[in-house]
Amino acid sequence: MGYKSKAVKIEIMRLNCSSCNHVKLLDDFKVYPNPVNDYLNIDIGLENSIFNIYTIDGKLVYKGNDNIIDVRNLDKGVYILHINNNNVFKSLKFIKN
């Protein structure tokens, strides 16, 4: 009876470009509340962002571009929000109560 674990690799990539204003702005976003019960709000200030939510073991549970995400149907636990804006990526953890 061996213990099996599933490794999850999360990469955070940053595009370095002096003429790309959106790269600097990607650090200026807010995600709240954290922990969250019903709705996760994302204030990014940029258009064309895609938001993916993954379980801690890497299963995709949400994909969309709404800045307010209904997470009521998610189980309690830790999730990863992955933001993609014109191939500039940012990931962060949040807790669903």
Backbone atoms as SQL, in Angstrom:
CREATE TABLE atoms (id INTEGER PRIMARY KEY, chain TEXT, resi INTEGER, resn TEXT, atom TEXT, x REAL, y REAL, z REAL);
INSERT INTO atoms VALUES
  (1, 'A', 1, 'MET', 'N', 0.828, -1.173, 0.000),
  (2, 'A', 1, 'MET', 'CA', 0.000, 0.000, 0.000),
  (3, 'A', 1, 'MET', 'C', 0.875, 1.240, 0.000),
  (4, 'A', 2, 'GLY', 'N', 1.206, 1.674, -1.143),
  (5, 'A', 2, 'GLY', 'CA', 2.031, 2.872, -1.261),
  (6, 'A', 2, 'GLY', 'C', 1.176, 4.115, -1.370),
  (7, 'A', 3, 'TYR', 'N', 1.719, 5.202, -0.957),
  (8, 'A', 3, 'TYR', 'CA', 1.053, 6.491, -1.041),
  (9, 'A', 3, 'TYR', 'C', 1.372, 7.105, -2.389),
  (10, 'A', 4, 'LYS', 'N', 0.356, 7.505, -3.120),
  (11, 'A', 4, 'LYS', 'CA', 0.553, 8.146, -4.418),
  (12, 'A', 4, 'LYS', 'C', 0.224, 9.621, -4.288),
  (13, 'A', 5, 'SER', 'N', 1.101, 10.440, -4.773),
  (14, 'A', 5, 'SER', 'CA', 0.824, 11.870, -4.781),
  (15, 'A', 5, 'SER', 'C', 0.906, 12.372, -6.205),
  (16, 'A', 6, 'LYS', 'N', 0.225, 13.425, -6.451),
  (17, 'A', 6, 'LYS', 'CA', 0.200, 14.022, -7.783),
  (18, 'A', 6, 'LYS', 'C', 0.892, 15.366, -7.693),
  (19, 'A', 7, 'ALA', 'N', 1.973, 15.528, -8.418),
  (20, 'A', 7, 'ALA', 'CA', 2.716, 16.787, -8.404),
  (21, 'A', 7, 'ALA', 'C', 2.013, 17.800, -9.300),
  (22, 'A', 8, 'VAL', 'N', 1.980, 19.015, -8.836),
  (23, 'A', 8, 'VAL', 'CA', 1.396, 20.106, -9.606),
  (24, 'A', 8, 'VAL', 'C', 2.482, 21.139, -9.820),
  (25, 'A', 9, 'LYS', 'N', 2.727, 21.463, -11.057),
  (26, 'A', 9, 'LYS', 'CA', 3.733, 22.465, -11.384),
  (27, 'A', 9, 'LYS', 'C', 3.017, 23.736, -11.814),
  (28, 'A', 10, 'ILE', 'N', 3.326, 24.821, -11.142),
  (29, 'A', 10, 'ILE', 'CA', 2.734, 26.115, -11.462),
  (30, 'A', 10, 'ILE', 'C', 3.865, 27.041, -11.868),
  (31, 'A', 11, 'GLU', 'N', 3.767, 27.574, -13.042),
  (32, 'A', 11, 'GLU', 'CA', 4.786, 28.485, -13.522),
  (33, 'A', 11, 'GLU', 'C', 4.215, 29.896, -13.610),
  (34, 'A', 12, 'ILE', 'N', 4.971, 30.844, -13.094),
  (35, 'A', 12, 'ILE', 'CA', 4.595, 32.245, -13.224),
  (36, 'A', 12, 'ILE', 'C', 5.594, 32.867, -14.188),
  (37, 'A', 13, 'MET', 'N', 5.073, 33.369, -15.272),
  (38, 'A', 13, 'MET', 'CA', 5.935, 33.927, -16.306),
  (39, 'A', 13, 'MET', 'C', 5.733, 35.433, -16.374),
  (40, 'A', 14, 'ARG', 'N', 6.777, 36.151, -16.673),
  (41, 'A', 14, 'ARG', 'CA', 6.684, 37.598, -16.829),
  (42, 'A', 14, 'ARG', 'C', 7.413, 37.989, -18.111),
  (43, 'A', 15, 'LEU', 'N', 6.764, 38.801, -18.895),
  (44, 'A', 15, 'LEU', 'CA', 7.338, 39.323, -20.111),
  (45, 'A', 15, 'LEU', 'C', 8.050, 40.626, -19.781),
  (46, 'A', 16, 'ASN', 'N', 9.328, 40.705, -20.063),
  (47, 'A', 16, 'ASN', 'CA', 10.084, 41.930, -19.815),
  (48, 'A', 16, 'ASN', 'C', 10.173, 42.728, -21.115),
  (49, 'A', 17, 'CYS', 'N', 9.549, 43.887, -21.093),
  (50, 'A', 17, 'CYS', 'CA', 9.480, 44.711, -22.294),
  (51, 'A', 17, 'CYS', 'C', 9.272, 46.148, -21.851),
  (52, 'A', 18, 'SER', 'N', 10.205, 47.009, -22.144),
  (53, 'A', 18, 'SER', 'CA', 10.116, 48.387, -21.670),
  (54, 'A', 18, 'SER', 'C', 8.961, 49.155, -22.306),
  (55, 'A', 19, 'SER', 'N', 8.485, 48.725, -23.462),
  (56, 'A', 19, 'SER', 'CA', 7.384, 49.434, -24.111),
  (57, 'A', 19, 'SER', 'C', 6.024, 48.807, -23.834),
  (58, 'A', 20, 'CYS', 'N', 5.976, 47.811, -22.957),
  (59, 'A', 20, 'CYS', 'CA', 4.726, 47.118, -22.660),
  (60, 'A', 20, 'CYS', 'C', 4.173, 47.594, -21.323),
  (61, 'A', 21, 'ASN', 'N', 3.312, 48.577, -21.351),
  (62, 'A', 21, 'ASN', 'CA', 2.752, 49.129, -20.124),
  (63, 'A', 21, 'ASN', 'C', 1.913, 48.119, -19.348),
  (64, 'A', 22, 'HIS', 'N', 1.271, 47.191, -20.060),
  (65, 'A', 22, 'HIS', 'CA', 0.389, 46.249, -19.370),
  (66, 'A', 22, 'HIS', 'C', 1.151, 45.284, -18.479),
  (67, 'A', 23, 'VAL', 'N', 2.433, 45.070, -18.722),
  (68, 'A', 23, 'VAL', 'CA', 3.216, 44.177, -17.870),
  (69, 'A', 23, 'VAL', 'C', 3.321, 44.769, -16.475),
  (70, 'A', 24, 'LYS', 'N', 3.610, 46.031, -16.390),
  (71, 'A', 24, 'LYS', 'CA', 3.707, 46.703, -15.098),
  (72, 'A', 24, 'LYS', 'C', 2.359, 46.701, -14.379),
  (73, 'A', 25, 'LEU', 'N', 1.287, 46.901, -15.116),
  (74, 'A', 25, 'LEU', 'CA', -0.034, 46.984, -14.510),
  (75, 'A', 25, 'LEU', 'C', -0.528, 45.650, -13.988),
  (76, 'A', 26, 'LEU', 'N', -0.012, 44.543, -14.495),
  (77, 'A', 26, 'LEU', 'CA', -0.485, 43.240, -14.055),
  (78, 'A', 26, 'LEU', 'C', -0.182, 43.016, -12.583),
  (79, 'A', 27, 'ASP', 'N', 0.813, 43.704, -12.041),
  (80, 'A', 27, 'ASP', 'CA', 1.105, 43.609, -10.617),
  (81, 'A', 27, 'ASP', 'C', 0.154, 44.457, -9.785),
  (82, 'A', 28, 'ASP', 'N', -0.632, 45.308, -10.403),
  (83, 'A', 28, 'ASP', 'CA', -1.498, 46.243, -9.689),
  (84, 'A', 28, 'ASP', 'C', -2.948, 45.776, -9.608),
  (85, 'A', 29, 'PHE', 'N', -3.188, 44.485, -9.651),
  (86, 'A', 29, 'PHE', 'CA', -4.570, 44.014, -9.597),
  (87, 'A', 29, 'PHE', 'C', -4.943, 43.616, -8.170),
  (88, 'A', 30, 'LYS', 'N', -6.261, 43.516, -7.929),
  (89, 'A', 30, 'LYS', 'CA', -6.769, 43.122, -6.618),
  (90, 'A', 30, 'LYS', 'C', -7.740, 41.965, -6.805),
  (91, 'A', 31, 'VAL', 'N', -7.640, 40.993, -5.929),
  (92, 'A', 31, 'VAL', 'CA', -8.570, 39.872, -5.893),
  (93, 'A', 31, 'VAL', 'C', -9.133, 39.823, -4.476),
  (94, 'A', 32, 'TYR', 'N', -10.437, 39.887, -4.346),
  (95, 'A', 32, 'TYR', 'CA', -11.046, 39.939, -3.027),
  (96, 'A', 32, 'TYR', 'C', -12.472, 39.412, -3.070),
  (97, 'A', 33, 'PRO', 'N', -13.047, 38.986, -1.975),
  (98, 'A', 33, 'PRO', 'CA', -12.386, 38.772, -0.690),
  (99, 'A', 33, 'PRO', 'C', -11.587, 37.465, -0.722),
  (100, 'A', 34, 'ASN', 'N', -10.678, 37.335, 0.151),
  (101, 'A', 34, 'ASN', 'CA', -9.896, 36.113, 0.279),
  (102, 'A', 34, 'ASN', 'C', -9.638, 35.889, 1.761),
  (103, 'A', 35, 'PRO', 'N', -10.317, 34.940, 2.347),
  (104, 'A', 35, 'PRO', 'CA', -11.160, 33.877, 1.788),
  (105, 'A', 35, 'PRO', 'C', -12.491, 34.407, 1.240),
  (106, 'A', 36, 'VAL', 'N', -13.095, 33.597, 0.358),
  (107, 'A', 36, 'VAL', 'CA', -14.321, 33.975, -0.335),
  (108, 'A', 36, 'VAL', 'C', -15.416, 32.961, -0.026),
  (109, 'A', 37, 'ASN', 'N', -16.658, 33.451, 0.030),
  (110, 'A', 37, 'ASN', 'CA', -17.809, 32.568, 0.216),
  (111, 'A', 37, 'ASN', 'C', -18.629, 32.423, -1.059),
  (112, 'A', 38, 'ASP', 'N', -18.964, 33.554, -1.694),
  (113, 'A', 38, 'ASP', 'CA', -19.904, 33.545, -2.814),
  (114, 'A', 38, 'ASP', 'C', -19.311, 34.017, -4.139),
  (115, 'A', 39, 'TYR', 'N', -18.769, 35.230, -4.142),
  (116, 'A', 39, 'TYR', 'CA', -18.291, 35.836, -5.381),
  (117, 'A', 39, 'TYR', 'C', -16.866, 36.337, -5.209),
  (118, 'A', 40, 'LEU', 'N', -16.002, 35.957, -6.138),
  (119, 'A', 40, 'LEU', 'CA', -14.619, 36.419, -6.157),
  (120, 'A', 40, 'LEU', 'C', -14.536, 37.592, -7.122),
  (121, 'A', 41, 'ASN', 'N', -14.054, 38.725, -6.640),
  (122, 'A', 41, 'ASN', 'CA', -13.944, 39.943, -7.447),
  (123, 'A', 41, 'ASN', 'C', -12.507, 40.124, -7.897),
  (124, 'A', 42, 'ILE', 'N', -12.336, 40.479, -9.155),
  (125, 'A', 42, 'ILE', 'CA', -11.009, 40.704, -9.714),
  (126, 'A', 42, 'ILE', 'C', -10.986, 42.090, -10.338),
  (127, 'A', 43, 'ASP', 'N', -10.206, 42.984, -9.760),
  (128, 'A', 43, 'ASP', 'CA', -10.010, 44.324, -10.311),
  (129, 'A', 43, 'ASP', 'C', -8.638, 44.342, -10.956),
  (130, 'A', 44, 'ILE', 'N', -8.606, 44.249, -12.277),
  (131, 'A', 44, 'ILE', 'CA', -7.331, 44.189, -12.981),
  (132, 'A', 44, 'ILE', 'C', -7.096, 45.439, -13.815),
  (133, 'A', 45, 'GLY', 'N', -8.150, 46.144, -14.210),
  (134, 'A', 45, 'GLY', 'CA', -7.992, 47.373, -14.963),
  (135, 'A', 45, 'GLY', 'C', -7.542, 47.180, -16.402),
  (136, 'A', 46, 'LEU', 'N', -7.596, 45.955, -16.887),
  (137, 'A', 46, 'LEU', 'CA', -7.207, 45.663, -18.262),
  (138, 'A', 46, 'LEU', 'C', -8.304, 44.851, -18.935),
  (139, 'A', 47, 'GLU', 'N', -8.458, 45.052, -20.232),
  (140, 'A', 47, 'GLU', 'CA', -9.426, 44.276, -20.995),
  (141, 'A', 47, 'GLU', 'C', -8.765, 43.016, -21.532),
  (142, 'A', 48, 'ASN', 'N', -9.595, 42.099, -21.999),
  (143, 'A', 48, 'ASN', 'CA', -9.135, 40.872, -22.648),
  (144, 'A', 48, 'ASN', 'C', -8.399, 39.920, -21.721),
  (145, 'A', 49, 'SER', 'N', -8.715, 39.947, -20.443),
  (146, 'A', 49, 'SER', 'CA', -8.103, 39.004, -19.512),
  (147, 'A', 49, 'SER', 'C', -8.925, 37.719, -19.469),
  (148, 'A', 50, 'ILE', 'N', -8.236, 36.605, -19.340),
  (149, 'A', 50, 'ILE', 'CA', -8.869, 35.307, -19.191),
  (150, 'A', 50, 'ILE', 'C', -8.521, 34.790, -17.804),
  (151, 'A', 51, 'PHE', 'N', -9.527, 34.313, -17.092),
  (152, 'A', 51, 'PHE', 'CA', -9.342, 33.824, -15.732),
  (153, 'A', 51, 'PHE', 'C', -9.631, 32.327, -15.689),
  (154, 'A', 52, 'ASN', 'N', -8.689, 31.571, -15.175),
  (155, 'A', 52, 'ASN', 'CA', -8.874, 30.141, -14.951),
  (156, 'A', 52, 'ASN', 'C', -8.736, 29.881, -13.464),
  (157, 'A', 53, 'ILE', 'N', -9.580, 29.003, -12.955),
  (158, 'A', 53, 'ILE', 'CA', -9.465, 28.567, -11.569),
  (159, 'A', 53, 'ILE', 'C', -9.188, 27.070, -11.579),
  (160, 'A', 54, 'TYR', 'N', -8.153, 26.690, -10.820),
  (161, 'A', 54, 'TYR', 'CA', -7.741, 25.300, -10.717),
  (162, 'A', 54, 'TYR', 'C', -7.842, 24.842, -9.264),
  (163, 'A', 55, 'THR', 'N', -8.172, 23.568, -9.088),
  (164, 'A', 55, 'THR', 'CA', -8.060, 22.987, -7.760),
  (165, 'A', 55, 'THR', 'C', -6.569, 22.883, -7.441),
  (166, 'A', 56, 'ILE', 'N', -6.258, 22.612, -6.197),
  (167, 'A', 56, 'ILE', 'CA', -4.866, 22.532, -5.791),
  (168, 'A', 56, 'ILE', 'C', -4.153, 21.352, -6.468),
  (169, 'A', 57, 'ASP', 'N', -4.924, 20.369, -6.955),
  (170, 'A', 57, 'ASP', 'CA', -4.302, 19.252, -7.673),
  (171, 'A', 57, 'ASP', 'C', -4.320, 19.433, -9.195),
  (172, 'A', 58, 'GLY', 'N', -4.672, 20.633, -9.663),
  (173, 'A', 58, 'GLY', 'CA', -4.518, 20.965, -11.075),
  (174, 'A', 58, 'GLY', 'C', -5.733, 20.802, -11.959),
  (175, 'A', 59, 'LYS', 'N', -6.897, 20.477, -11.413),
  (176, 'A', 59, 'LYS', 'CA', -8.110, 20.312, -12.212),
  (177, 'A', 59, 'LYS', 'C', -8.729, 21.679, -12.500),
  (178, 'A', 60, 'LEU', 'N', -8.988, 21.957, -13.775),
  (179, 'A', 60, 'LEU', 'CA', -9.631, 23.208, -14.182),
  (180, 'A', 60, 'LEU', 'C', -11.101, 23.168, -13.785),
  (181, 'A', 61, 'VAL', 'N', -11.544, 24.160, -12.985),
  (182, 'A', 61, 'VAL', 'CA', -12.941, 24.205, -12.545),
  (183, 'A', 61, 'VAL', 'C', -13.673, 25.441, -13.047),
  (184, 'A', 62, 'TYR', 'N', -12.958, 26.398, -13.614),
  (185, 'A', 62, 'TYR', 'CA', -13.588, 27.603, -14.165),
  (186, 'A', 62, 'TYR', 'C', -12.679, 28.190, -15.232),
  (187, 'A', 63, 'LYS', 'N', -13.306, 28.646, -16.316),
  (188, 'A', 63, 'LYS', 'CA', -12.591, 29.392, -17.343),
  (189, 'A', 63, 'LYS', 'C', -13.542, 30.450, -17.867),
  (190, 'A', 64, 'GLY', 'N', -13.089, 31.710, -17.864),
  (191, 'A', 64, 'GLY', 'CA', -13.948, 32.768, -18.361),
  (192, 'A', 64, 'GLY', 'C', -13.256, 34.107, -18.296),
  (193, 'A', 65, 'ASN', 'N', -14.015, 35.154, -18.575),
  (194, 'A', 65, 'ASN', 'CA', -13.437, 36.496, -18.558),
  (195, 'A', 65, 'ASN', 'C', -14.262, 37.475, -17.717),
  (196, 'A', 66, 'ASP', 'N', -15.118, 36.941, -16.857),
  (197, 'A', 66, 'ASP', 'CA', -15.906, 37.795, -15.971),
  (198, 'A', 66, 'ASP', 'C', -15.061, 38.242, -14.794),
  (199, 'A', 67, 'ASN', 'N', -15.145, 39.530, -14.451),
  (200, 'A', 67, 'ASN', 'CA', -14.374, 40.061, -13.322),
  (201, 'A', 67, 'ASN', 'C', -15.005, 39.723, -11.976),
  (202, 'A', 68, 'ILE', 'N', -16.219, 39.227, -11.988),
  (203, 'A', 68, 'ILE', 'CA', -16.872, 38.736, -10.779),
  (204, 'A', 68, 'ILE', 'C', -17.230, 37.280, -11.047),
  (205, 'A', 69, 'ILE', 'N', -16.619, 36.384, -10.268),
  (206, 'A', 69, 'ILE', 'CA', -16.784, 34.956, -10.503),
  (207, 'A', 69, 'ILE', 'C', -17.610, 34.348, -9.373),
  (208, 'A', 70, 'ASP', 'N', -18.674, 33.658, -9.748),
  (209, 'A', 70, 'ASP', 'CA', -19.521, 32.957, -8.787),
  (210, 'A', 70, 'ASP', 'C', -18.814, 31.658, -8.382),
  (211, 'A', 71, 'VAL', 'N', -18.396, 31.578, -7.128),
  (212, 'A', 71, 'VAL', 'CA', -17.685, 30.387, -6.650),
  (213, 'A', 71, 'VAL', 'C', -18.542, 29.595, -5.648),
  (214, 'A', 72, 'ARG', 'N', -19.826, 29.879, -5.598),
  (215, 'A', 72, 'ARG', 'CA', -20.704, 29.195, -4.640),
  (216, 'A', 72, 'ARG', 'C', -20.717, 27.684, -4.845),
  (217, 'A', 73, 'ASN', 'N', -20.533, 27.235, -6.083),
  (218, 'A', 73, 'ASN', 'CA', -20.590, 25.803, -6.359),
  (219, 'A', 73, 'ASN', 'C', -19.257, 25.089, -6.113),
  (220, 'A', 74, 'LEU', 'N', -18.213, 25.814, -5.761),
  (221, 'A', 74, 'LEU', 'CA', -16.920, 25.188, -5.472),
  (222, 'A', 74, 'LEU', 'C', -16.912, 24.634, -4.057),
  (223, 'A', 75, 'ASP', 'N', -16.250, 23.496, -3.888),
  (224, 'A', 75, 'ASP', 'CA', -16.075, 22.929, -2.548),
  (225, 'A', 75, 'ASP', 'C', -15.139, 23.816, -1.744),
  (226, 'A', 76, 'LYS', 'N', -15.240, 23.724, -0.428),
  (227, 'A', 76, 'LYS', 'CA', -14.316, 24.453, 0.432),
  (228, 'A', 76, 'LYS', 'C', -12.904, 23.952, 0.175),
  (229, 'A', 77, 'GLY', 'N', -11.942, 24.891, 0.186),
  (230, 'A', 77, 'GLY', 'CA', -10.558, 24.486, -0.015),
  (231, 'A', 77, 'GLY', 'C', -9.725, 25.587, -0.631),
  (232, 'A', 78, 'VAL', 'N', -8.521, 25.220, -1.043),
  (233, 'A', 78, 'VAL', 'CA', -7.572, 26.149, -1.645),
  (234, 'A', 78, 'VAL', 'C', -7.625, 25.980, -3.158),
  (235, 'A', 79, 'TYR', 'N', -7.664, 27.097, -3.859),
  (236, 'A', 79, 'TYR', 'CA', -7.711, 27.120, -5.318),
  (237, 'A', 79, 'TYR', 'C', -6.635, 28.060, -5.845),
  (238, 'A', 80, 'ILE', 'N', -6.333, 27.901, -7.127),
  (239, 'A', 80, 'ILE', 'CA', -5.369, 28.770, -7.787),
  (240, 'A', 80, 'ILE', 'C', -6.082, 29.531, -8.898),
  (241, 'A', 81, 'LEU', 'N', -6.011, 30.849, -8.827),
  (242, 'A', 81, 'LEU', 'CA', -6.541, 31.724, -9.872),
  (243, 'A', 81, 'LEU', 'C', -5.393, 32.055, -10.805),
  (244, 'A', 82, 'HIS', 'N', -5.569, 31.747, -12.082),
  (245, 'A', 82, 'HIS', 'CA', -4.551, 32.009, -13.095),
  (246, 'A', 82, 'HIS', 'C', -5.101, 33.078, -14.032),
  (247, 'A', 83, 'ILE', 'N', -4.374, 34.171, -14.155),
  (248, 'A', 83, 'ILE', 'CA', -4.789, 35.295, -14.996),
  (249, 'A', 83, 'ILE', 'C', -3.885, 35.357, -16.215),
  (250, 'A', 84, 'ASN', 'N', -4.499, 35.444, -17.386),
  (251, 'A', 84, 'ASN', 'CA', -3.765, 35.579, -18.639),
  (252, 'A', 84, 'ASN', 'C', -4.264, 36.844, -19.329),
  (253, 'A', 85, 'ASN', 'N', -3.367, 37.796, -19.519),
  (254, 'A', 85, 'ASN', 'CA', -3.703, 39.019, -20.238),
  (255, 'A', 85, 'ASN', 'C', -2.675, 39.212, -21.331),
  (256, 'A', 86, 'ASN', 'N', -3.073, 38.913, -22.573),
  (257, 'A', 86, 'ASN', 'CA', -2.172, 39.050, -23.728),
  (258, 'A', 86, 'ASN', 'C', -0.852, 38.327, -23.491),
  (259, 'A', 87, 'ASN', 'N', -0.952, 37.070, -23.035),
  (260, 'A', 87, 'ASN', 'CA', 0.202, 36.202, -22.781),
  (261, 'A', 87, 'ASN', 'C', 1.123, 36.702, -21.679),
  (262, 'A', 88, 'VAL', 'N', 0.605, 37.503, -20.773),
  (263, 'A', 88, 'VAL', 'CA', 1.282, 37.855, -19.531),
  (264, 'A', 88, 'VAL', 'C', 0.480, 37.160, -18.441),
  (265, 'A', 89, 'PHE', 'N', 1.153, 36.380, -17.616),
  (266, 'A', 89, 'PHE', 'CA', 0.479, 35.504, -16.673),
  (267, 'A', 89, 'PHE', 'C', 0.752, 35.891, -15.233),
  (268, 'A', 90, 'LYS', 'N', -0.234, 35.646, -14.397),
  (269, 'A', 90, 'LYS', 'CA', -0.083, 35.818, -12.956),
  (270, 'A', 90, 'LYS', 'C', -0.964, 34.771, -12.288),
  (271, 'A', 91, 'SER', 'N', -0.459, 34.151, -11.248),
  (272, 'A', 91, 'SER', 'CA', -1.221, 33.153, -10.507),
  (273, 'A', 91, 'SER', 'C', -1.180, 33.476, -9.025),
  (274, 'A', 92, 'LEU', 'N', -2.286, 33.164, -8.342),
  (275, 'A', 92, 'LEU', 'CA', -2.310, 33.338, -6.904),
  (276, 'A', 92, 'LEU', 'C', -3.288, 32.352, -6.298),
  (277, 'A', 93, 'LYS', 'N', -3.099, 32.079, -5.017),
  (278, 'A', 93, 'LYS', 'CA', -3.983, 31.169, -4.291),
  (279, 'A', 93, 'LYS', 'C', -5.091, 31.958, -3.624),
  (280, 'A', 94, 'PHE', 'N', -6.255, 31.317, -3.537),
  (281, 'A', 94, 'PHE', 'CA', -7.329, 31.871, -2.719),
  (282, 'A', 94, 'PHE', 'C', -8.040, 30.722, -2.016),
  (283, 'A', 95, 'ILE', 'N', -8.752, 31.063, -0.968),
  (284, 'A', 95, 'ILE', 'CA', -9.440, 30.066, -0.156),
  (285, 'A', 95, 'ILE', 'C', -10.940, 30.233, -0.320),
  (286, 'A', 96, 'LYS', 'N', -11.618, 29.126, -0.584),
  (287, 'A', 96, 'LYS', 'CA', -13.084, 29.101, -0.660),
  (288, 'A', 96, 'LYS', 'C', -13.594, 28.559, 0.666),
  (289, 'A', 97, 'ASN', 'N', -14.396, 29.353, 1.380),
  (290, 'A', 97, 'ASN', 'CA', -15.000, 28.905, 2.646),
  (291, 'A', 97, 'ASN', 'C', -16.297, 28.178, 2.394);
